[in-house]
C-alpha cells in the first residue's frame, strides 16, 4: 500500500481496487501507519527502502 501510494502515486481507491476491493479508508490507515513507523522505526525504514530498491531493479 505504502509503495503504491508513495512511489507510484496511485490513489487510495485505486490501491484498494488493486488489492482485492479493499475500502479506501483501509488503505489510508495502512499508508499512514507505515509512514509513521518509517519516522520512528529505523528497521521499517530500511525494509521499505530495500523493497523499493528491489522493485526498481536496483537489487
PyMOL commands that place a pseudoatom at each C-alpha (Angstrom):
pseudoatom trace, name=CA, resn=UNK, resi=1, chain=A, elem=C, hetatm=0, pos=[0.000, 0.000, 0.000]
pseudoatom trace, name=CA, resn=UNK, resi=2, chain=A, elem=C, hetatm=0, pos=[2.683, 2.431, 1.021]
pseudoatom trace, name=CA, resn=UNK, resi=3, chain=A, elem=C, hetatm=0, pos=[4.850, 1.912, -2.057]
pseudoatom trace, name=CA, resn=UNK, resi=4, chain=A, elem=C, hetatm=0, pos=[1.899, 2.060, -4.453]
pseudoatom trace, name=CA, resn=UNK, resi=5, chain=A, elem=C, hetatm=0, pos=[0.913, 5.412, -2.984]
pseudoatom trace, name=CA, resn=UNK, resi=6, chain=A, elem=C, hetatm=0, pos=[4.279, 6.975, -2.158]
pseudoatom trace, name=CA, resn=UNK, resi=7, chain=A, elem=C, hetatm=0, pos=[6.360, 5.814, -5.108]
pseudoatom trace, name=CA, resn=UNK, resi=8, chain=A, elem=C, hetatm=0, pos=[3.800, 5.316, -7.862]
pseudoatom trace, name=CA, resn=UNK, resi=9, chain=A, elem=C, hetatm=0, pos=[1.280, 7.968, -6.807]
pseudoatom trace, name=CA, resn=UNK, resi=10, chain=A, elem=C, hetatm=0, pos=[-1.781, 5.736, -7.052]
pseudoatom trace, name=CA, resn=UNK, resi=11, chain=A, elem=C, hetatm=0, pos=[-4.969, 6.991, -5.423]
pseudoatom trace, name=CA, resn=UNK, resi=12, chain=A, elem=C, hetatm=0, pos=[-6.304, 5.322, -2.288]
pseudoatom trace, name=CA, resn=UNK, resi=13, chain=A, elem=C, hetatm=0, pos=[-9.387, 3.961, -4.112]
pseudoatom trace, name=CA, resn=UNK, resi=14, chain=A, elem=C, hetatm=0, pos=[-7.204, 2.654, -6.956]
pseudoatom trace, name=CA, resn=UNK, resi=15, chain=A, elem=C, hetatm=0, pos=[-4.938, 0.837, -4.487]
pseudoatom trace, name=CA, resn=UNK, resi=16, chain=A, elem=C, hetatm=0, pos=[-7.979, -0.617, -2.737]
pseudoatom trace, name=CA, resn=UNK, resi=17, chain=A, elem=C, hetatm=0, pos=[-9.262, -1.964, -6.042]
pseudoatom trace, name=CA, resn=UNK, resi=18, chain=A, elem=C, hetatm=0, pos=[-5.859, -3.412, -6.920]
pseudoatom trace, name=CA, resn=UNK, resi=19, chain=A, elem=C, hetatm=0, pos=[-5.667, -5.163, -3.551]
pseudoatom trace, name=CA, resn=UNK, resi=20, chain=A, elem=C, hetatm=0, pos=[-8.917, -7.053, -3.816]
pseudoatom trace, name=CA, resn=UNK, resi=21, chain=A, elem=C, hetatm=0, pos=[-11.555, -4.380, -3.394]
pseudoatom trace, name=CA, resn=UNK, resi=22, chain=A, elem=C, hetatm=0, pos=[-10.469, -3.006, -0.044]
pseudoatom trace, name=CA, resn=UNK, resi=23, chain=A, elem=C, hetatm=0, pos=[-12.097, 0.230, 1.090]
pseudoatom trace, name=CA, resn=UNK, resi=24, chain=A, elem=C, hetatm=0, pos=[-10.033, 3.370, 0.512]
pseudoatom trace, name=CA, resn=UNK, resi=25, chain=A, elem=C, hetatm=0, pos=[-10.130, 4.181, 4.235]
pseudoatom trace, name=CA, resn=UNK, resi=26, chain=A, elem=C, hetatm=0, pos=[-8.395, 0.869, 4.976]
pseudoatom trace, name=CA, resn=UNK, resi=27, chain=A, elem=C, hetatm=0, pos=[-5.680, 1.836, 2.512]
pseudoatom trace, name=CA, resn=UNK, resi=28, chain=A, elem=C, hetatm=0, pos=[-5.363, 5.301, 4.065]
pseudoatom trace, name=CA, resn=UNK, resi=29, chain=A, elem=C, hetatm=0, pos=[-4.935, 3.772, 7.521]
pseudoatom trace, name=CA, resn=UNK, resi=30, chain=A, elem=C, hetatm=0, pos=[-2.271, 1.341, 6.297]
pseudoatom trace, name=CA, resn=UNK, resi=31, chain=A, elem=C, hetatm=0, pos=[-0.403, 4.087, 4.459]
pseudoatom trace, name=CA, resn=UNK, resi=32, chain=A, elem=C, hetatm=0, pos=[-0.463, 6.418, 7.473]
pseudoatom trace, name=CA, resn=UNK, resi=33, chain=A, elem=C, hetatm=0, pos=[0.700, 3.650, 9.787]
pseudoatom trace, name=CA, resn=UNK, resi=34, chain=A, elem=C, hetatm=0, pos=[3.738, 2.816, 7.637]
pseudoatom trace, name=CA, resn=UNK, resi=35, chain=A, elem=C, hetatm=0, pos=[4.526, 6.496, 7.195]
pseudoatom trace, name=CA, resn=UNK, resi=36, chain=A, elem=C, hetatm=0, pos=[4.552, 6.943, 10.989]
pseudoatom trace, name=CA, resn=UNK, resi=37, chain=A, elem=C, hetatm=0, pos=[6.642, 3.804, 11.508]
pseudoatom trace, name=CA, resn=UNK, resi=38, chain=A, elem=C, hetatm=0, pos=[9.221, 4.930, 8.941]
pseudoatom trace, name=CA, resn=UNK, resi=39, chain=A, elem=C, hetatm=0, pos=[9.782, 8.029, 11.068]
pseudoatom trace, name=CA, resn=UNK, resi=40, chain=A, elem=C, hetatm=0, pos=[10.120, 6.138, 14.347]
pseudoatom trace, name=CA, resn=UNK, resi=41, chain=A, elem=C, hetatm=0, pos=[11.484, 2.680, 13.485]
pseudoatom trace, name=CA, resn=UNK, resi=42, chain=A, elem=C, hetatm=0, pos=[14.746, 2.513, 11.566]
pseudoatom trace, name=CA, resn=UNK, resi=43, chain=A, elem=C, hetatm=0, pos=[14.192, -1.158, 10.683]
pseudoatom trace, name=CA, resn=UNK, resi=44, chain=A, elem=C, hetatm=0, pos=[10.891, -0.351, 8.984]
pseudoatom trace, name=CA, resn=UNK, resi=45, chain=A, elem=C, hetatm=0, pos=[12.598, 2.485, 7.131]
pseudoatom trace, name=CA, resn=UNK, resi=46, chain=A, elem=C, hetatm=0, pos=[15.344, 0.128, 5.911]
pseudoatom trace, name=CA, resn=UNK, resi=47, chain=A, elem=C, hetatm=0, pos=[12.802, -2.540, 4.925]
pseudoatom trace, name=CA, resn=UNK, resi=48, chain=A, elem=C, hetatm=0, pos=[10.700, -0.111, 2.889]
pseudoatom trace, name=CA, resn=UNK, resi=49, chain=A, elem=C, hetatm=0, pos=[13.821, 1.278, 1.221]
pseudoatom trace, name=CA, resn=UNK, resi=50, chain=A, elem=C, hetatm=0, pos=[15.026, -2.246, 0.387]
pseudoatom trace, name=CA, resn=UNK, resi=51, chain=A, elem=C, hetatm=0, pos=[11.684, -3.333, -1.073]
pseudoatom trace, name=CA, resn=UNK, resi=52, chain=A, elem=C, hetatm=0, pos=[11.511, -0.133, -3.139]
pseudoatom trace, name=CA, resn=UNK, resi=53, chain=A, elem=C, hetatm=0, pos=[15.045, -0.648, -4.422]
pseudoatom trace, name=CA, resn=UNK, resi=54, chain=A, elem=C, hetatm=0, pos=[14.280, -4.276, -5.329]
pseudoatom trace, name=CA, resn=UNK, resi=55, chain=A, elem=C, hetatm=0, pos=[11.130, -3.288, -7.213]
pseudoatom trace, name=CA, resn=UNK, resi=56, chain=A, elem=C, hetatm=0, pos=[13.073, -0.650, -9.115]
pseudoatom trace, name=CA, resn=UNK, resi=57, chain=A, elem=C, hetatm=0, pos=[15.591, -3.270, -10.188]
pseudoatom trace, name=CA, resn=UNK, resi=58, chain=A, elem=C, hetatm=0, pos=[18.428, -1.960, -8.027]
pseudoatom trace, name=CA, resn=UNK, resi=59, chain=A, elem=C, hetatm=0, pos=[18.831, -5.278, -6.232]
for i in range(1, 59): cmd.bond("trace and resi %d" % i, "trace and resi %d" % (i + 1))
show_as sticks, trace
zoom trace
